[in-house]
């Protein structure tokens, strides 16, 4: 049994996890990409800032947040590139 209390999760994990989870929870990808992109970028910024911490537990959380934020941001950017290449998908005839 640990003698010290557990530290709450880093903001990079919350923001990165939200940027990934929103893709699975909402079927309207047109709206999701504009929400996931800023969440993912903010998660990346917090992850980079916390990755330089001398605390080992915070560095591990920062790496996890960086992985989640990278996945969410990459999905948003890939979808925006897809929309730019195929502009006809926005209009349903």
ChimeraX attribute file (.defattr): number of C-alpha atoms within 10 A of each C-alpha:
attribute: neighborCount
match mode: 1-to-1
recipient: residues
	/A:1	3
	/A:2	5
	/A:3	5
	/A:4	6
	/A:5	6
	/A:6	7
	/A:7	8
	/A:8	8
	/A:9	13
	/A:10	20
	/A:11	19
	/A:12	30
	/A:13	24
	/A:14	16
	/A:15	26
	/A:16	29
	/A:17	23
	/A:18	19
	/A:19	31
	/A:20	23
	/A:21	14
	/A:22	18
	/A:23	18
	/A:24	10
	/A:25	9
	/A:26	11
	/A:27	10
	/A:28	10
	/A:29	16
	/A:30	14
	/A:31	10
	/A:32	18
	/A:33	22
	/A:34	13
	/A:35	17
	/A:36	28
	/A:37	22
	/A:38	17
	/A:39	23
	/A:40	32
	/A:41	21
	/A:42	19
	/A:43	31
	/A:44	26
	/A:45	17
	/A:46	21
	/A:47	29
	/A:48	17
	/A:49	13
	/A:50	22
	/A:51	20
	/A:52	12
	/A:53	12
	/A:54	9
	/A:55	10
	/A:56	11
	/A:57	13
	/A:58	19
	/A:59	19
	/A:60	15
	/A:61	20
	/A:62	28
	/A:63	18
	/A:64	18
	/A:65	30
	/A:66	27
	/A:67	19
	/A:68	26
	/A:69	33
	/A:70	20
	/A:71	16
	/A:72	29
	/A:73	25
	/A:74	18
	/A:75	19
	/A:76	25
	/A:77	15
	/A:78	13
	/A:79	16
	/A:80	17
	/A:81	12
	/A:82	12
	/A:83	14
	/A:84	11
	/A:85	10
	/A:86	10
	/A:87	10
	/A:88	10
	/A:89	11
	/A:90	9
	/A:91	6
	/A:92	5
	/A:93	5
